């Protein structure tokens, strides 16, 4: 399983050799440092824990300082785990860079979507508008919420107005258009969730390549 953490830089477009234009999202990915190796014998499963983005010591809690000092690596802002088939191939302190991916690879991208705040049902759930004629007072309302006398209440799960966005979103099966190992950049075809500067996880896709 290949995976790396990155920071969304923004979107642009590039020209391919055949002259076609491809919209891409630029991600500054890695390098990550292996901070812990988990094995079936000790932990019940194989995985590696990695750290991303340097952090000042004063911003790190005492337990995490001990965790980083134990393997003699610098303090990191983000810690994540990646399941692997053979964790014995890795050692604490190993560096993982964006060159683990190559052009035409297929990846899944996990990020946190942009927060939209409190929104109405039309924007949040794509409800249709009410009558636009004179006298109507139901232009952008959610419509009937429930039955009248019975049950006499709005049932749980009814879609309505509320907080929108700021959710974990996964976009699957994106193509890797270009990898720049020197600048730690990876260009992905299309859009990915999150604002500029947001943390994203790029992993080998779970779907078959087609």
C-alpha positions in Angstrom: 0.0 0.0 0.0 1.4 3.3 -1.1 0.4 6.5 0.6 1.7 10.0 1.4 0.5 13.1 3.2 0.4 16.5 1.4 -0.8 20.0 1.4 -3.1 21.3 -1.3 -1.5 24.2 -3.2 -4.2 25.0 -5.7 -5.5 24.2 -9.2 -4.0 25.0 -12.6 -3.8 23.5 -16.0 -1.0 22.0 -18.0 -0.5 21.0 -21.6 0.3 17.4 -22.5 2.5 16.2 -25.4 -0.5 15.8 -27.7 -1.5 19.4 -27.1 -4.5 18.7 -24.9 -5.2 20.7 -21.8 -5.7 18.9 -18.5 -7.0 20.6 -15.3 -4.8 19.5 -12.4 -4.6 20.0 -8.6 -1.0 20.7 -7.3 -0.2 19.0 -4.0 3.0 19.5 -2.0 3.4 15.9 -0.8 6.0 14.8 1.8 8.6 14.1 2.7 7.3 12.0 5.6 9.3 10.5 8.4 8.5 7.0 9.8 8.0 7.5 13.5 6.8 4.0 14.5 6.6 0.5 12.9 3.8 -1.8 14.0 3.9 -5.5 13.5 1.5 -8.4 13.8 3.5 -9.8 16.7 3.4 -6.7 18.8 0.2 -4.8 17.7 -1.9 -7.4 15.8 -1.5 -5.8 12.4 1.2 -4.4 10.1 1.4 -0.6 9.6 3.7 2.4 9.8 3.1 5.6 11.6 4.5 8.7 9.8 5.0 12.3 10.7 4.5 15.3 8.4 5.4 19.0 8.7 8.0 20.2 11.3 6.7 21.7 14.5 8.4 23.7 17.2 9.1 22.0 20.5 6.9 24.4 22.5 3.9 23.3 20.5 4.4 19.6 21.2 3.0 17.9 24.3 5.3 16.0 26.7 4.0 12.5 25.7 4.6 13.3 22.0 8.1 14.6 22.7 9.0 11.3 24.3 7.5 9.5 21.4 9.6 11.4 18.9 12.7 11.4 21.0 12.5 7.6 21.4 13.2 7.1 17.7 15.3 10.3 17.4 13.3 12.1 14.9 12.2 15.8 14.7 8.9 17.0 16.1 6.0 16.8 13.6 2.6 18.4 13.4 0.6 15.6 11.8 0.8 11.9 12.7 -1.0 9.3 10.5 -0.9 5.5 10.0 -0.7 3.6 6.7 -1.4 -0.1 6.6 1.3 -2.1 4.8 1.8 -5.7 3.8 5.3 -6.0 5.3 6.2 -3.4 8.0 9.6 -5.0 8.4 10.7 -3.2 5.2 10.6 0.1 7.2 12.6 1.5 10.0 12.0 4.5 12.3 13.6 7.6 10.8 13.1 6.4 7.2 12.0 9.1 4.8 9.2 8.6 2.3 9.0 11.0 -0.6 6.6 11.7 -3.4 8.7 9.5 -5.9 6.8 6.4 -4.6 4.2 7.5 -7.2 4.7 7.8 -10.9 2.8 9.1 -13.8 -0.5 7.3 -14.8 -0.8 5.8 -11.3 -4.3 5.8 -9.9 -4.9 7.2 -6.4 -7.6 8.0 -3.9 -7.4 11.4 -2.1 -8.9 12.0 1.4 -9.4 15.5 2.7 -11.7 17.8 4.7 -14.1 19.7 2.6 -14.5 23.5 2.8 -16.8 24.7 5.6 -19.8 26.6 4.4 -21.4 27.4 7.8 -25.1 27.2 8.4 -27.0 26.9 5.1 -30.6 26.4 4.0 -32.1 23.2 2.6 -31.9 24.3 -1.0 -28.1 24.8 -0.9 -27.4 22.0 1.6 -29.6 19.3 0.1 -30.4 20.6 -3.4 -34.2 21.0 -2.7 -36.3 22.6 -5.4 -37.6 26.2 -5.0 -41.2 27.0 -4.2 -43.6 29.0 -6.4 -42.2 32.2 -7.8 -45.6 33.9 -8.3 -47.0 36.9 -6.3 -48.4 35.9 -3.0 -46.2 32.9 -2.4 -44.1 33.0 0.8 -42.3 29.7 0.1 -39.5 30.6 -2.3 -36.6 28.9 -0.6 -38.1 27.0 2.3 -37.8 23.2 2.9 -41.4 22.4 2.3 -43.5 20.1 4.5 -41.6 18.7 7.4 -43.9 16.0 8.6 -47.5 14.9 8.9 -49.9 17.0 11.0 -51.8 15.3 13.8 -49.9 12.0 13.7 -47.0 11.6 14.5 -47.2 15.4 15.3 -43.4 15.8 15.2 -40.5 15.9 12.7 -38.9 12.4 12.5 -35.2 12.0 13.0 -33.1 12.1 9.9 -35.2 14.6 8.0 -33.0 16.8 5.8 -33.2 20.5 6.6 -31.1 23.6 7.2 -27.9 23.2 9.2 -24.1 23.2 9.2 -22.7 22.4 5.8 -19.3 21.2 4.8 -16.1 20.6 6.9 -16.5 16.8 6.4 -14.2 14.0 5.5 -14.4 13.5 1.8 -12.8 10.9 -0.4 -12.3 11.2 -4.2 -11.4 8.0 -5.8 -9.5 6.8 -8.8 -7.7 10.1 -9.8 -4.9 10.0 -12.3 -1.4 11.1 -11.5 -0.4 13.5 -14.3 3.1 14.5 -13.2 5.5 14.0 -10.3 8.3 16.5 -9.4 10.5 14.7 -6.9 12.9 17.7 -6.6 10.1 20.1 -5.5 8.0 17.4 -3.7 5.0 18.1 -6.0 2.4 15.8 -7.4 -0.1 16.9 -10.0 -3.5 15.1 -9.9 -6.1 15.3 -12.6 -9.2 17.1 -11.6 -10.3 18.6 -8.2 -9.7 17.3 -4.7 -11.5 18.3 -1.4 -10.4 21.0 0.9 -9.2 24.6 0.9 -5.7 25.8 -0.2 -3.2 24.7 2.4 -5.5 21.9 3.6 -4.0 18.5 4.6 -4.8 15.7 2.2 -3.9 12.0 2.2 -3.0 10.4 -1.2 -3.2 6.6 -1.3 -3.1 3.9 -3.9 -6.6 3.5 -5.2 -8.8 0.6 -3.9 -10.4 0.4 -7.4 -9.0 -1.5 -10.2 -7.3 0.5 -13.0 -9.4 0.8 -16.0 
